[in-house]
Amino acid sequence: MSVTGTLLFMIASCFVRNVATFCECGYATSVSVGGAVTSYVFTDLIESDFLHVPNVAYDTDWSRQNYSVSAADARGPYGMQYSLDNIISNPMPNNSAWSGPGKIGPEPGVQLIVNGGIPADGYIVGAQMNSVRQDLRYGTYRALMKLPSVSGTCGAFFWYFNNSQELDMELLSSQFQPNANNTYLINLVDQSLASVARGYAIPGTEYMVADLPFNPADGYHEYRIDFVPGQIIYYADEHIIGTLNGSIPSMPGHMILTQWSNGDKGWSGGPPATEAIMAIAGVRAYFNSSDPDRQTAASKRCTDPTSSDSICTIPDWYANNSLFTEYFSNEPNKTHNQTVYGKSEADARPEVPHTSSIVCLILMTVLIMILV
């Protein structure tokens, strides 16, 4: 074969490779419970790299909350006010940075803030964000967060349909003191109709207190909820810390990230003496959708489930000195036909050509030079 013919063949192969898509049949994870390992594949995703989003106000995947709850409804001595002003974006100084402070100081990512001090109007101001999509069913839901060291707040990551179908990981900053075995506490909750009927009292709620091998205020850690048939499995970083199976939600829901205080000495405590910052570096959610349109889209794009590239394994996040996280949406051709946010004004990152695309351009340039 001539040099020209070889170049033409390489360029043709190059373009075929570049239009190929991956993960079109879903994203896989393995769940181990009681020694049995089961693999699950989820069709849809939400990925939010808050370390590199300049302004979360424009993020179409998340809705910032702005409402108040009276002291009576909050079941505490103070009411709660969720304010847009208490949701602050603190992105990294550049798109390649995964460690160090953000543009406005420590705790990079999205900051959810609870105001410090006694509120004059009786309402403690906090912050909350909800995922816009509310079609989340079975899935694996993961948030990379750092909690505040100041006592008197509840920081939480939820999967939520309503008060009777709710999966919670709740961290009370008043509990961030080591136990006798040098561990810290986290509260795992599975709300049900029974817990609602009993006024959310602990004896009527599927609930457990688990140990964490780290102080949640000392650094970022991944908090994860695996919602699969018959089981709710909770993780801290890559380790299982608890399993609940008494009440499995039957309806689709959405994710909630929140930090609040109502002064209840039996739960959040507070208000905190000073401002309390809960920082979220990112969220990764892989799930099956209850939306018929999304189900149809998943079926259409999965043309060959036997292909080695059609299902992608979800990478685990491991605690280290960097917040680097693997997002499929940061890689070429791994989120085809997904409703992925990140290409509008909220994310100013330019598209980076894939290495194979650059090689193609070089080959085309060489071919043109030969022909000319």
Short mmCIF file of the C-alpha atoms (twelve columns), coordinates in Angstrom:
data_MODEL
# 
_entry.id   MODEL 
# 
loop_
_atom_site.group_PDB 
_atom_site.id 
_atom_site.type_symbol 
_atom_site.label_atom_id 
_atom_site.label_alt_id 
_atom_site.label_comp_id 
_atom_site.label_asym_id 
_atom_site.label_seq_id 
_atom_site.Cartn_x 
_atom_site.Cartn_y 
_atom_site.Cartn_z 
_atom_site.pdbx_PDB_model_num 
ATOM 1   C CA . MET A 1   0.000   0.000   0.000  1 
ATOM 2   C CA . SER A 2   1.301   3.485   -0.888 1 
ATOM 3   C CA . VAL A 3   1.983   6.164   1.720  1 
ATOM 4   C CA . THR A 4   -1.100  8.044   0.526  1 
ATOM 5   C CA . GLY A 5   -3.239  4.932   0.758  1 
ATOM 6   C CA . THR A 6   -1.951  4.177   4.247  1 
ATOM 7   C CA . LEU A 7   -2.767  7.708   5.391  1 
ATOM 8   C CA . LEU A 8   -6.273  7.495   3.908  1 
ATOM 9   C CA . PHE A 9   -6.878  4.190   5.704  1 
ATOM 10  C CA . MET A 10  -5.612  5.597   9.013  1 
ATOM 11  C CA . ILE A 11  -7.774  8.707   8.696  1 
ATOM 12  C CA . ALA A 12  -10.860 6.632   7.893  1 
ATOM 13  C CA . SER A 13  -10.216 4.400   10.913 1 
ATOM 14  C CA . CYS A 14  -9.630  7.461   13.007 1 
ATOM 15  C CA . PHE A 15  -13.020 8.970   12.173 1 
ATOM 16  C CA . VAL A 16  -14.839 5.705   12.781 1 
ATOM 17  C CA . ARG A 17  -13.217 5.546   16.206 1 
ATOM 18  C CA . ASN A 18  -14.115 9.165   17.003 1 
ATOM 19  C CA . VAL A 19  -17.826 8.803   16.270 1 
ATOM 20  C CA . ALA A 20  -18.087 5.687   18.428 1 
ATOM 21  C CA . THR A 21  -19.952 6.031   21.697 1 
ATOM 22  C CA . PHE A 22  -19.431 4.251   24.979 1 
ATOM 23  C CA . CYS A 23  -21.611 3.425   27.996 1 
ATOM 24  C CA . GLU A 24  -24.723 3.534   25.809 1 
ATOM 25  C CA . CYS A 25  -26.278 0.657   27.777 1 
ATOM 26  C CA . GLY A 26  -25.519 2.121   31.179 1 
ATOM 27  C CA . TYR A 27  -23.227 2.423   34.164 1 
ATOM 28  C CA . ALA A 28  -22.446 -0.537  36.415 1 
ATOM 29  C CA . THR A 29  -21.585 -1.012  40.061 1 
ATOM 30  C CA . SER A 30  -21.274 -4.039  42.330 1 
ATOM 31  C CA . VAL A 31  -23.072 -4.166  45.667 1 
ATOM 32  C CA . SER A 32  -21.921 -6.547  48.403 1 
ATOM 33  C CA . VAL A 33  -24.372 -7.456  51.165 1 
ATOM 34  C CA . GLY A 34  -23.888 -10.377 53.524 1 
ATOM 35  C CA . GLY A 35  -21.099 -11.827 51.419 1 
ATOM 36  C CA . ALA A 36  -23.180 -11.859 48.226 1 
ATOM 37  C CA . VAL A 37  -22.028 -9.577  45.411 1 
ATOM 38  C CA . THR A 38  -24.601 -8.384  42.889 1 
ATOM 39  C CA . SER A 39  -23.911 -6.228  39.840 1 
ATOM 40  C CA . TYR A 40  -26.398 -3.524  38.882 1 
ATOM 41  C CA . VAL A 41  -26.579 -1.476  35.692 1 
ATOM 42  C CA . PHE A 42  -28.231 1.953   35.693 1 
ATOM 43  C CA . THR A 43  -29.264 3.762   32.526 1 
ATOM 44  C CA . ASP A 44  -29.157 7.454   33.490 1 
ATOM 45  C CA . LEU A 45  -26.824 9.814   35.288 1 
ATOM 46  C CA . ILE A 46  -26.487 13.163  36.995 1 
ATOM 47  C CA . GLU A 47  -22.900 14.349  37.435 1 
ATOM 48  C CA . SER A 48  -22.101 17.677  39.085 1 
ATOM 49  C CA . ASP A 49  -18.460 18.724  39.337 1 
ATOM 50  C CA . PHE A 50  -18.998 21.636  41.719 1 
ATOM 51  C CA . LEU A 51  -15.253 22.253  41.965 1 
ATOM 52  C CA . HIS A 52  -15.331 23.616  38.427 1 
ATOM 53  C CA . VAL A 53  -18.749 25.284  38.155 1 
ATOM 54  C CA . PRO A 54  -18.282 29.067  38.392 1 
ATOM 55  C CA . ASN A 55  -21.861 29.774  39.447 1 
ATOM 56  C CA . VAL A 56  -24.262 27.089  40.660 1 
ATOM 57  C CA . ALA A 57  -27.159 29.527  40.190 1 
ATOM 58  C CA . TYR A 58  -27.076 28.623  36.485 1 
ATOM 59  C CA . ASP A 59  -26.854 24.859  37.039 1 
ATOM 60  C CA . THR A 60  -29.884 23.318  35.344 1 
ATOM 61  C CA . ASP A 61  -29.451 20.051  37.277 1 
ATOM 62  C CA . TRP A 62  -30.032 21.726  40.654 1 
ATOM 63  C CA . SER A 63  -32.682 24.018  42.094 1 
ATOM 64  C CA . ARG A 64  -31.658 26.337  44.941 1 
ATOM 65  C CA . GLN A 65  -34.366 26.521  47.598 1 
ATOM 66  C CA . ASN A 66  -35.860 29.688  49.079 1 
ATOM 67  C CA . TYR A 67  -38.568 29.103  51.715 1 
ATOM 68  C CA . SER A 68  -39.307 29.217  55.440 1 
ATOM 69  C CA . VAL A 69  -40.579 26.698  58.000 1 
ATOM 70  C CA . SER A 70  -42.187 27.858  61.247 1 
ATOM 71  C CA . ALA A 71  -40.828 26.707  64.594 1 
ATOM 72  C CA . ALA A 72  -43.953 24.599  65.110 1 
ATOM 73  C CA . ASP A 73  -43.561 22.843  61.757 1 
ATOM 74  C CA . ALA A 74  -39.792 22.555  62.232 1 
ATOM 75  C CA . ARG A 75  -40.398 20.849  65.600 1 
ATOM 76  C CA . GLY A 76  -37.841 23.030  67.376 1 
ATOM 77  C CA . PRO A 77  -37.513 26.259  69.337 1 
ATOM 78  C CA . TYR A 78  -36.587 28.132  66.133 1 
ATOM 79  C CA . GLY A 79  -38.007 28.298  62.648 1 
ATOM 80  C CA . MET A 80  -35.856 27.620  59.592 1 
ATOM 81  C CA . GLN A 81  -35.287 29.836  56.592 1 
ATOM 82  C CA . TYR A 82  -33.605 28.499  53.459 1 
ATOM 83  C CA . SER A 83  -31.941 31.377  51.636 1 
ATOM 84  C CA . LEU A 84  -30.379 31.691  48.180 1 
ATOM 85  C CA . ASP A 85  -27.783 33.985  49.747 1 
ATOM 86  C CA . ASN A 86  -26.469 31.058  51.792 1 
ATOM 87  C CA . ILE A 87  -25.541 29.010  48.706 1 
ATOM 88  C CA . ILE A 88  -22.096 30.127  47.541 1 
ATOM 89  C CA . SER A 89  -19.990 28.886  44.625 1 
ATOM 90  C CA . ASN A 90  -16.279 28.608  45.432 1 
ATOM 91  C CA . PRO A 91  -14.729 27.005  42.337 1 
ATOM 92  C CA . MET A 92  -11.106 26.062  41.904 1 
ATOM 93  C CA . PRO A 93  -8.893  28.778  40.381 1 
ATOM 94  C CA . ASN A 94  -8.568  26.814  37.143 1 
ATOM 95  C CA . ASN A 95  -10.088 23.769  35.490 1 
ATOM 96  C CA . SER A 96  -7.066  21.534  36.052 1 
ATOM 97  C CA . ALA A 97  -6.890  22.126  39.819 1 
ATOM 98  C CA . TRP A 98  -8.204  19.409  42.151 1 
ATOM 99  C CA . SER A 99  -6.637  20.496  45.437 1 
ATOM 100 C CA . GLY A 100 -6.063  23.630  47.455 1 
ATOM 101 C CA . PRO A 101 -8.419  26.537  48.149 1 
ATOM 102 C CA . GLY A 102 -11.105 27.860  45.841 1 
ATOM 103 C CA . LYS A 103 -11.261 31.317  44.306 1 
ATOM 104 C CA . ILE A 104 -12.762 32.843  47.456 1 
ATOM 105 C CA . GLY A 105 -10.849 30.791  50.024 1 
ATOM 106 C CA . PRO A 106 -10.962 27.385  51.761 1 
ATOM 107 C CA . GLU A 107 -13.719 24.777  51.336 1 
ATOM 108 C CA . PRO A 108 -13.908 24.696  47.517 1 
ATOM 109 C CA . GLY A 109 -17.068 23.579  45.750 1 
ATOM 110 C CA . VAL A 110 -20.593 24.691  46.565 1 
ATOM 111 C CA . GLN A 111 -20.963 25.973  50.111 1 
ATOM 112 C CA . LEU A 112 -24.214 25.541  52.053 1 
ATOM 113 C CA . ILE A 113 -24.085 27.947  54.992 1 
ATOM 114 C CA . VAL A 114 -25.948 28.158  58.312 1 
ATOM 115 C CA . ASN A 115 -25.736 31.576  59.934 1 
ATOM 116 C CA . GLY A 116 -24.264 31.827  63.416 1 
ATOM 117 C CA . GLY A 117 -25.727 33.456  66.503 1 
ATOM 118 C CA . ILE A 118 -29.232 33.849  67.927 1 
ATOM 119 C CA . PRO A 119 -31.605 35.024  65.162 1 
ATOM 120 C CA . ALA A 120 -33.542 38.187  66.014 1 
ATOM 121 C CA . ASP A 121 -36.610 37.065  64.059 1 
ATOM 122 C CA . GLY A 122 -36.634 33.497  65.411 1 
ATOM 123 C CA . TYR A 123 -35.563 31.895  62.110 1 
ATOM 124 C CA . ILE A 124 -32.159 30.242  61.685 1 
ATOM 125 C CA . VAL A 125 -30.971 30.758  58.120 1 
ATOM 126 C CA . GLY A 126 -29.619 27.708  56.267 1 
ATOM 127 C CA . ALA A 127 -29.327 26.397  52.720 1 
ATOM 128 C CA . GLN A 128 -30.709 23.651  50.501 1 
ATOM 129 C CA . MET A 129 -30.444 22.453  46.904 1 
ATOM 130 C CA . ASN A 130 -32.699 19.881  45.218 1 
ATOM 131 C CA . SER A 131 -32.001 17.960  42.032 1 
ATOM 132 C CA . VAL A 132 -34.326 19.150  39.262 1 
ATOM 133 C CA . ARG A 133 -34.964 15.648  38.002 1 
ATOM 134 C CA . GLN A 134 -37.538 13.848  40.122 1 
ATOM 135 C CA . ASP A 135 -37.612 10.558  38.226 1 
ATOM 136 C CA . LEU A 136 -34.863 8.845   40.245 1 
ATOM 137 C CA . ARG A 137 -35.509 5.202   41.089 1 
ATOM 138 C CA . TYR A 138 -33.051 2.419   41.878 1 
ATOM 139 C CA . GLY A 139 -29.547 3.778   41.737 1 
ATOM 140 C CA . THR A 140 -26.302 4.703   43.435 1 
ATOM 141 C CA . TYR A 141 -26.186 8.256   44.793 1 
ATOM 142 C CA . ARG A 142 -22.873 9.786   45.877 1 
ATOM 143 C CA . ALA A 143 -21.912 13.177  47.336 1 
ATOM 144 C CA . LEU A 144 -18.365 14.341  48.099 1 
ATOM 145 C CA . MET A 145 -18.685 16.653  51.118 1 
ATOM 146 C CA . LYS A 146 -16.884 18.334  53.988 1 
ATOM 147 C CA . LEU A 147 -18.875 19.167  57.125 1 
ATOM 148 C CA . PRO A 148 -18.378 22.141  59.484 1 
ATOM 149 C CA . SER A 149 -16.473 21.895  62.747 1 
ATOM 150 C CA . VAL A 150 -18.765 24.318  64.595 1 
ATOM 151 C CA . SER A 151 -21.457 22.548  66.647 1 
ATOM 152 C CA . GLY A 152 -25.172 23.108  66.110 1 
ATOM 153 C CA . THR A 153 -26.177 22.052  62.587 1 
ATOM 154 C CA . CYS A 154 -27.442 19.071  60.629 1 
ATOM 155 C CA . GLY A 155 -25.798 18.477  57.265 1 
ATOM 156 C CA . ALA A 156 -27.554 15.931  55.092 1 
ATOM 157 C CA . PHE A 157 -27.638 14.109  51.774 1 
ATOM 158 C CA . PHE A 158 -31.100 12.739  50.903 1 
ATOM 159 C CA . TRP A 159 -32.959 10.701  48.344 1 
ATOM 160 C CA . TYR A 160 -36.497 12.001  48.755 1 
ATOM 161 C CA . PHE A 161 -40.042 11.464  47.456 1 
ATOM 162 C CA . ASN A 162 -41.998 12.647  50.496 1 
ATOM 163 C CA . ASN A 163 -41.786 12.397  54.283 1 
ATOM 164 C CA . SER A 164 -42.804 8.738   54.173 1 
ATOM 165 C CA . GLN A 165 -40.370 7.714   51.409 1 
ATOM 166 C CA . GLU A 166 -37.032 9.244   52.271 1 
ATOM 167 C CA . LEU A 167 -33.467 7.924   52.532 1 
ATOM 168 C CA . ASP A 168 -31.115 10.066  54.605 1 
ATOM 169 C CA . MET A 169 -27.507 10.383  55.630 1 
ATOM 170 C CA . GLU A 170 -27.552 13.015  58.382 1 
ATOM 171 C CA . LEU A 171 -24.467 14.367  60.117 1 
ATOM 172 C CA . LEU A 172 -24.891 16.329  63.340 1 
ATOM 173 C CA . SER A 173 -21.922 18.591  63.970 1 
ATOM 174 C CA . SER A 174 -22.507 18.237  67.717 1 
ATOM 175 C CA . GLN A 175 -21.454 14.585  67.288 1 
ATOM 176 C CA . PHE A 176 -18.080 15.372  65.722 1 
ATOM 177 C CA . GLN A 177 -16.210 14.228  68.801 1 
ATOM 178 C CA . PRO A 178 -14.419 10.872  68.781 1 
ATOM 179 C CA . ASN A 179 -15.993 7.955   70.646 1 
ATOM 180 C CA . ALA A 180 -14.078 5.640   72.947 1 
ATOM 181 C CA . ASN A 181 -13.116 3.592   69.878 1 
ATOM 182 C CA . ASN A 182 -11.931 6.771   68.098 1 
ATOM 183 C CA . THR A 183 -14.781 6.836   65.577 1 
ATOM 184 C CA . TYR A 184 -17.384 9.474   64.759 1 
ATOM 185 C CA . LEU A 185 -21.142 9.180   64.304 1 
ATOM 186 C CA . ILE A 186 -23.466 9.399   61.315 1 
ATOM 187 C CA . ASN A 187 -27.239 8.894   61.317 1 
ATOM 188 C CA . LEU A 188 -28.791 6.661   58.661 1 
ATOM 189 C CA . VAL A 189 -32.542 7.003   58.184 1 
ATOM 190 C CA . ASP A 190 -35.230 5.303   56.091 1 
ATOM 191 C CA . GLN A 191 -38.485 7.210   56.684 1 
ATOM 192 C CA . SER A 192 -41.782 5.363   56.187 1 
ATOM 193 C CA . LEU A 193 -45.512 5.728   56.814 1 
ATOM 194 C CA . ALA A 194 -44.910 4.211   60.254 1 
ATOM 195 C CA . SER A 195 -42.356 6.894   61.144 1 
ATOM 196 C CA . VAL A 196 -44.729 9.647   59.982 1 
ATOM 197 C CA . ALA A 197 -47.556 8.187   62.093 1 
ATOM 198 C CA . ARG A 198 -45.282 8.235   65.163 1 
ATOM 199 C CA . GLY A 199 -44.195 11.825  64.630 1 
ATOM 200 C CA . TYR A 200 -40.745 10.778  63.377 1 
ATOM 201 C CA . ALA A 201 -39.840 9.374   66.790 1 
ATOM 202 C CA . ILE A 202 -36.811 7.098   66.637 1 
ATOM 203 C CA . PRO A 203 -38.665 3.981   67.910 1 
ATOM 204 C CA . GLY A 204 -41.008 4.190   64.917 1 
ATOM 205 C CA . THR A 205 -38.348 4.842   62.307 1 
ATOM 206 C CA . GLU A 206 -36.017 2.573   60.351 1 
ATOM 207 C CA . TYR A 207 -32.873 4.131   61.731 1 
ATOM 208 C CA . MET A 208 -29.341 3.399   62.824 1 
ATOM 209 C CA . VAL A 209 -26.320 5.263   64.115 1 
ATOM 210 C CA . ALA A 210 -23.154 4.157   62.341 1 
ATOM 211 C CA . ASP A 211 -19.478 4.755   63.042 1 
ATOM 212 C CA . LEU A 212 -17.207 6.731   60.751 1 
ATOM 213 C CA . PRO A 213 -13.437 6.098   60.818 1 
ATOM 214 C CA . PHE A 214 -12.807 9.809   60.205 1 
ATOM 215 C CA . ASN A 215 -13.898 13.219  61.454 1 
ATOM 216 C CA . PRO A 216 -16.368 14.589  58.852 1 
ATOM 217 C CA . ALA A 217 -15.079 18.117  59.515 1 
ATOM 218 C CA . ASP A 218 -11.430 17.289  58.809 1 
ATOM 219 C CA . GLY A 219 -11.763 16.815  55.055 1 
ATOM 220 C CA . TYR A 220 -13.878 15.762  52.090 1 
ATOM 221 C CA . HIS A 221 -15.381 12.286  52.050 1 
ATOM 222 C CA . GLU A 222 -17.837 10.498  49.804 1 
ATOM 223 C CA . TYR A 223 -21.236 9.719   51.318 1 
ATOM 224 C CA . ARG A 224 -23.155 7.185   49.272 1 
ATOM 225 C CA . ILE A 225 -26.614 5.626   49.182 1 
ATOM 226 C CA . ASP A 226 -27.191 2.502   47.074 1 
ATOM 227 C CA . PHE A 227 -30.939 2.102   46.576 1 
ATOM 228 C CA . VAL A 228 -31.478 -1.351  45.041 1 
ATOM 229 C CA . PRO A 229 -34.348 -3.870  45.158 1 
ATOM 230 C CA . GLY A 230 -34.933 -4.941  48.753 1 
ATOM 231 C CA . GLN A 231 -31.944 -3.081  50.238 1 
ATOM 232 C CA . ILE A 232 -30.695 0.365   51.137 1 
ATOM 233 C CA . ILE A 233 -26.907 0.299   51.587 1 
ATOM 234 C CA . TYR A 234 -25.018 3.262   53.042 1 
ATOM 235 C CA . TYR A 235 -21.314 3.940   52.513 1 
ATOM 236 C CA . ALA A 236 -18.635 6.303   53.769 1 
ATOM 237 C CA . ASP A 237 -15.941 6.562   51.125 1 
ATOM 238 C CA . GLU A 238 -15.820 3.030   49.683 1 
ATOM 239 C CA . HIS A 239 -16.822 1.221   52.905 1 
ATOM 240 C CA . ILE A 240 -20.292 -0.057  53.801 1 
ATOM 241 C CA . ILE A 241 -21.368 1.443   57.125 1 
ATOM 242 C CA . GLY A 242 -24.986 0.278   57.318 1 
ATOM 243 C CA . THR A 243 -27.855 -1.536  55.623 1 
ATOM 244 C CA . LEU A 244 -31.590 -0.977  56.067 1 
ATOM 245 C CA . ASN A 245 -34.380 -2.976  54.461 1 
ATOM 246 C CA . GLY A 246 -37.526 -2.352  56.502 1 
ATOM 247 C CA . SER A 247 -39.200 0.104   54.126 1 
ATOM 248 C CA . ILE A 248 -38.206 0.321   50.469 1 
ATOM 249 C CA . PRO A 249 -39.518 3.383   48.571 1 
ATOM 250 C CA . SER A 250 -41.985 2.575   45.811 1 
ATOM 251 C CA . MET A 251 -42.076 5.990   44.125 1 
ATOM 252 C CA . PRO A 252 -39.474 7.974   42.166 1 
ATOM 253 C CA . GLY A 253 -37.715 10.767  43.998 1 
ATOM 254 C CA . HIS A 254 -35.000 13.403  43.838 1 
ATOM 255 C CA . MET A 255 -31.777 14.278  45.664 1 
ATOM 256 C CA . ILE A 256 -31.448 16.909  48.376 1 
ATOM 257 C CA . LEU A 257 -28.306 18.566  49.751 1 
ATOM 258 C CA . THR A 258 -28.978 20.643  52.848 1 
ATOM 259 C CA . GLN A 259 -27.579 22.158  56.016 1 
ATOM 260 C CA . TRP A 260 -29.952 23.489  58.671 1 
ATOM 261 C CA . SER A 261 -30.568 24.094  62.362 1 
ATOM 262 C CA . ASN A 262 -33.742 24.563  64.402 1 
ATOM 263 C CA . GLY A 263 -32.236 24.590  67.887 1 
ATOM 264 C CA . ASP A 264 -33.626 21.156  68.789 1 
ATOM 265 C CA . LYS A 265 -31.312 19.826  71.506 1 
ATOM 266 C CA . GLY A 266 -32.294 16.281  70.565 1 
ATOM 267 C CA . TRP A 267 -31.080 16.617  66.977 1 
ATOM 268 C CA . SER A 268 -29.450 19.589  65.236 1 
ATOM 269 C CA . GLY A 269 -28.770 21.574  68.399 1 
ATOM 270 C CA . GLY A 270 -27.765 25.141  67.747 1 
ATOM 271 C CA . PRO A 271 -27.960 27.671  66.479 1 
ATOM 272 C CA . PRO A 272 -24.209 27.497  65.831 1 
ATOM 273 C CA . ALA A 273 -22.122 30.133  67.574 1 
ATOM 274 C CA . THR A 274 -20.496 31.141  64.293 1 
ATOM 275 C CA . GLU A 275 -21.144 30.626  60.602 1 
ATOM 276 C CA . ALA A 276 -21.107 26.932  59.632 1 
ATOM 277 C CA . ILE A 277 -20.010 25.924  56.127 1 
ATOM 278 C CA . MET A 278 -20.813 22.572  54.547 1 
ATOM 279 C CA . ALA A 279 -18.851 22.252  51.277 1 
ATOM 280 C CA . ILE A 280 -19.825 19.931  48.419 1 
ATOM 281 C CA . ALA A 281 -17.131 19.100  45.873 1 
ATOM 282 C CA . GLY A 282 -19.410 17.069  43.638 1 
ATOM 283 C CA . VAL A 283 -22.316 14.687  43.176 1 
ATOM 284 C CA . ARG A 284 -22.442 11.534  41.071 1 
ATOM 285 C CA . ALA A 285 -25.752 9.736   40.621 1 
ATOM 286 C CA . TYR A 286 -26.368 6.724   38.383 1 
ATOM 287 C CA . PHE A 287 -29.941 5.484   38.334 1 
ATOM 288 C CA . ASN A 288 -32.890 4.056   36.479 1 
ATOM 289 C CA . SER A 289 -35.525 6.568   35.457 1 
ATOM 290 C CA . SER A 290 -39.292 6.378   35.969 1 
ATOM 291 C CA . ASP A 291 -39.801 8.772   33.036 1 
ATOM 292 C CA . PRO A 292 -41.173 6.918   29.962 1 
ATOM 293 C CA . ASP A 293 -39.266 9.246   27.624 1 
ATOM 294 C CA . ARG A 294 -35.972 8.501   29.357 1 
ATOM 295 C CA . GLN A 295 -36.756 4.777   29.336 1 
ATOM 296 C CA . THR A 296 -37.384 4.944   25.579 1 
ATOM 297 C CA . ALA A 297 -34.147 6.872   25.058 1 
ATOM 298 C CA . ALA A 298 -32.208 4.243   27.025 1 
ATOM 299 C CA . SER A 299 -33.698 1.454   24.946 1 
ATOM 300 C CA . LYS A 300 -32.903 3.177   21.650 1 
ATOM 301 C CA . ARG A 301 -29.279 3.958   22.425 1 
ATOM 302 C CA . CYS A 302 -28.473 0.471   23.754 1 
ATOM 303 C CA . THR A 303 -28.205 -1.276  20.401 1 
ATOM 304 C CA . ASP A 304 -25.608 -3.893  21.391 1 
ATOM 305 C CA . PRO A 305 -25.513 -4.761  25.107 1 
ATOM 306 C CA . THR A 306 -22.922 -7.473  24.406 1 
ATOM 307 C CA . SER A 307 -20.330 -4.926  23.264 1 
ATOM 308 C CA . SER A 308 -17.421 -4.565  25.679 1 
ATOM 309 C CA . ASP A 309 -17.806 -0.768  25.681 1 
ATOM 310 C CA . SER A 310 -21.584 -0.607  26.038 1 
ATOM 311 C CA . ILE A 311 -21.551 -0.741  29.862 1 
ATOM 312 C CA . CYS A 312 -19.065 1.329   31.864 1 
ATOM 313 C CA . THR A 313 -18.004 0.533   35.419 1 
ATOM 314 C CA . ILE A 314 -18.576 3.380   37.867 1 
ATOM 315 C CA . PRO A 315 -15.210 4.271   39.431 1 
ATOM 316 C CA . ASP A 316 -15.008 4.415   43.211 1 
ATOM 317 C CA . TRP A 317 -13.646 7.519   44.910 1 
ATOM 318 C CA . TYR A 318 -10.810 6.981   47.363 1 
ATOM 319 C CA . ALA A 319 -9.813  9.508   50.021 1 
ATOM 320 C CA . ASN A 320 -6.411  11.034  49.286 1 
ATOM 321 C CA . ASN A 321 -4.718  14.419  49.146 1 
ATOM 322 C CA . SER A 322 -6.572  15.381  45.968 1 
ATOM 323 C CA . LEU A 323 -10.279 15.814  45.245 1 
ATOM 324 C CA . PHE A 324 -9.822  14.401  41.748 1 
ATOM 325 C CA . THR A 325 -12.988 12.596  40.726 1 
ATOM 326 C CA . GLU A 326 -13.716 10.672  37.548 1 
ATOM 327 C CA . TYR A 327 -16.799 11.988  35.770 1 
ATOM 328 C CA . PHE A 328 -18.055 10.270  32.626 1 
ATOM 329 C CA . SER A 329 -19.319 13.658  31.450 1 
ATOM 330 C CA . ASN A 330 -15.711 14.931  31.382 1 
ATOM 331 C CA . GLU A 331 -14.735 12.200  28.910 1 
ATOM 332 C CA . PRO A 332 -15.498 11.998  25.181 1 
ATOM 333 C CA . ASN A 333 -18.535 9.996   24.051 1 
ATOM 334 C CA . LYS A 334 -19.498 8.471   27.415 1 
ATOM 335 C CA . THR A 335 -22.742 10.353  28.023 1 
ATOM 336 C CA . HIS A 336 -24.473 10.052  24.655 1 
ATOM 337 C CA . ASN A 337 -28.179 10.957  24.872 1 
ATOM 338 C CA . GLN A 338 -27.912 11.792  28.578 1 
ATOM 339 C CA . THR A 339 -29.399 14.969  30.066 1 
ATOM 340 C CA . VAL A 340 -26.002 16.189  31.238 1 
ATOM 341 C CA . TYR A 341 -25.550 19.741  32.479 1 
ATOM 342 C CA . GLY A 342 -22.226 21.475  32.067 1 
ATOM 343 C CA . LYS A 343 -22.149 23.026  28.629 1 
ATOM 344 C CA . SER A 344 -24.029 26.278  29.333 1 
ATOM 345 C CA . GLU A 345 -22.968 29.569  30.888 1 
ATOM 346 C CA . ALA A 346 -22.512 27.953  34.314 1 
ATOM 347 C CA . ASP A 347 -19.560 25.919  33.108 1 
ATOM 348 C CA . ALA A 348 -17.112 27.933  31.084 1 
ATOM 349 C CA . ARG A 349 -14.809 25.015  30.323 1 
ATOM 350 C CA . PRO A 350 -14.002 24.792  26.620 1 
ATOM 351 C CA . GLU A 351 -14.370 21.479  24.892 1 
ATOM 352 C CA . VAL A 352 -10.965 19.767  24.952 1 
ATOM 353 C CA . PRO A 353 -10.199 17.730  21.821 1 
ATOM 354 C CA . HIS A 354 -9.717  14.054  22.471 1 
ATOM 355 C CA . THR A 355 -6.196  12.766  21.790 1 
ATOM 356 C CA . SER A 356 -7.436  10.643  18.883 1 
ATOM 357 C CA . SER A 357 -9.065  13.732  17.340 1 
ATOM 358 C CA . ILE A 358 -5.739  15.576  17.445 1 
ATOM 359 C CA . VAL A 359 -4.013  12.612  15.779 1 
ATOM 360 C CA . CYS A 360 -6.641  12.670  13.024 1 
ATOM 361 C CA . LEU A 361 -5.986  16.344  12.351 1 
ATOM 362 C CA . ILE A 362 -2.231  15.731  12.138 1 
ATOM 363 C CA . LEU A 363 -2.740  12.868  9.671  1 
ATOM 364 C CA . MET A 364 -5.036  15.009  7.526  1 
ATOM 365 C CA . THR A 365 -2.457  17.819  7.512  1 
ATOM 366 C CA . VAL A 366 0.278   15.410  6.377  1 
ATOM 367 C CA . LEU A 367 -1.970  14.019  3.631  1 
ATOM 368 C CA . ILE A 368 -2.791  17.498  2.341  1 
ATOM 369 C CA . MET A 369 0.912   18.397  2.261  1 
ATOM 370 C CA . ILE A 370 1.665   15.237  0.224  1 
ATOM 371 C CA . LEU A 371 -1.166  15.865  -2.221 1 
ATOM 372 C CA . VAL A 372 -0.236  19.521  -2.664 1 
# 
